[in-house]
């Protein structure tokens, strides 16, 4: 189902987010090696995935956890994107890397922890690059919209919202996936919104069904964590689907195109 609220289509090369069909952004939580991201990209492309995601800088609660491959990981993603033709999406953590991201990344992600980083929001706002703005894990919808306003006020309205779950009293799931945000964001901003059911649930078995629910309520796309062997994933393995499950999700979403 496409939302009844009209949104501004965001162009990413020859692709569109917010058009007549939902998009799927998929890939590992973390880029682990050149071979890993290339293999995932090739399989994802074959399935019909539109964008390749992967973390190169990983903001982790514990400083002892894997922090990402950094700029080496970005090169691995760029090569995988060029080989497959997939557009790449990855998170910017520091404005000092902005010029490099503008040159190499198709969609710049602002992660949940940086939704309140107003200096970073202003910096990406001074570019014309598509920006994927994730909701802060304790952010109200109004605060989230105001974060987008910081980007837009600096001159860039190529903004895609991403609902990724919020903290509530519920502790069965990693977060509480707030699908009411989908039509609200579309109505209030006129901009597209995608849903991340991986972080929104934290549970692999729930990703597929919540993907369908997200598209059914009008989301303009999905962001899904996928890996060739989720149990070997360096980070977020509990919420990461394997490539077979990703393929099943893509097939189910096809009916909405």
HUPEDA-V55511 format. One record per residue. N is the residue number from 1. BURIAL is + if it has 24 or more other C-alpha atoms within 12 Angstrom, else -. D_FIRST is the distance of its C-alpha to the first C-alpha in Angstrom with 2 decimals. Layout:
N BURIAL D_FIRST
N BURIAL D_FIRST
This chain:
1 - 0.00
2 + 3.80
3 + 6.35
4 - 8.83
5 + 11.47
6 + 12.78
7 + 14.10
8 + 16.99
9 + 16.32
10 + 18.70
11 - 20.66
12 + 22.03
13 - 24.37
14 - 22.57
15 + 19.20
16 + 16.71
17 + 14.75
18 + 12.41
19 + 12.11
20 + 9.73
21 + 8.93
22 + 9.01
23 + 12.69
24 + 14.74
25 + 18.04
26 + 20.39
27 + 24.08
28 + 26.84
29 + 27.56
30 + 30.86
31 + 32.26
32 + 35.22
33 + 36.85
34 + 36.54
35 - 36.29
36 + 33.57
37 + 31.13
38 + 31.94
39 + 31.32
40 + 27.95
41 + 26.96
42 + 28.11
43 + 26.23
44 + 22.98
45 + 23.32
46 - 23.97
47 + 20.76
48 + 18.59
49 + 18.37
50 + 18.36
51 + 20.51
52 + 23.39
53 + 24.01
54 + 27.34
55 + 29.62
56 + 33.03
57 + 34.20
58 + 33.40
59 + 34.03
60 - 35.15
61 - 36.47
62 - 39.56
63 - 41.60
64 - 42.68
65 - 39.25
66 - 38.20
67 + 37.62
68 + 36.20
69 + 37.92
70 + 37.72
71 + 38.19
72 - 39.15
73 + 35.68
74 + 34.25
75 + 36.37
76 + 35.06
77 + 31.44
78 + 32.39
79 + 34.14
80 + 31.22
81 + 28.91
82 - 31.47
83 - 32.02
84 + 28.41
85 + 27.02
86 + 24.48
87 + 24.16
88 + 25.48
89 + 24.48
90 + 27.18
91 + 28.51
92 + 31.34
93 + 33.83
94 + 36.70
95 + 37.10
96 - 40.02
97 - 37.65
98 + 35.51
99 - 37.20
100 - 36.78
101 + 33.06
102 + 32.62
103 - 34.46
104 + 32.85
105 + 29.37
106 + 26.25
107 + 24.34
108 + 26.55
109 + 25.31
110 + 26.84
111 + 26.85
112 + 26.66
113 + 30.45
114 + 30.81
115 + 28.44
116 + 31.67
117 + 33.69
118 + 34.10
119 - 36.49
120 + 34.03
121 + 31.22
122 + 33.70
123 + 34.71
124 + 31.27
125 + 30.80
126 + 33.79
127 + 32.04
128 + 29.30
129 + 27.59
130 + 23.89
131 + 23.99
132 + 21.68
133 + 22.64
134 + 22.29
135 + 22.69
136 + 26.18
137 + 26.46
138 + 28.14
139 + 26.64
140 + 25.42
141 + 22.48
142 - 25.19
143 - 27.19
144 + 24.28
145 + 23.67
146 + 27.43
147 + 27.53
148 + 25.19
149 + 27.56
150 + 30.40
151 + 28.79
152 + 27.95
153 - 31.41
154 - 33.01
155 - 31.39
156 + 28.19
157 + 24.84
158 + 22.98
159 + 21.42
160 + 18.37
161 + 18.07
162 + 17.74
163 + 17.43
164 + 19.78
165 + 20.95
166 + 23.90
167 + 27.25
168 - 27.81
169 - 30.44
170 - 28.39
171 - 29.96
172 - 28.47
173 + 25.74
174 + 26.59
175 + 24.49
176 + 22.20
177 + 18.59
178 + 17.57
179 + 13.82
180 + 14.82
181 + 15.69
182 + 12.20
183 + 11.85
184 + 15.65
185 + 16.18
186 + 13.88
187 - 15.70
188 - 19.09
189 + 19.31
190 + 17.08
191 + 16.65
192 + 13.95
193 + 13.64
194 + 13.27
195 + 14.11
196 + 17.22
197 + 17.21
198 + 20.64
199 + 22.48
200 + 20.31
201 + 21.72
202 + 24.65
203 + 24.47
204 + 23.66
205 - 22.71
206 + 19.93
207 + 18.23
208 + 16.25
209 + 14.95
210 + 14.14
211 + 12.34
212 + 9.88
213 + 9.91
214 + 9.43
215 + 6.26
216 + 5.04
217 + 6.64
218 + 5.44
219 + 8.23
220 + 9.37
221 + 11.07
222 + 13.39
223 + 17.17
224 + 18.85
225 + 22.58
226 + 23.86
227 + 27.45
228 + 29.49
229 - 31.39
230 + 29.81
231 - 33.06
232 - 34.92
233 + 32.58
234 + 34.76
235 + 32.28
236 + 29.41
237 + 29.83
238 + 28.66
239 + 25.06
240 + 25.10
241 + 23.63
242 + 25.54
243 + 24.51
244 - 23.92
245 + 21.38
246 + 19.70
247 + 19.63
248 - 18.01
249 + 15.19
250 + 14.72
251 - 14.78
252 + 12.15
253 + 9.71
254 - 10.91
255 - 8.93
256 + 5.76
257 - 8.55
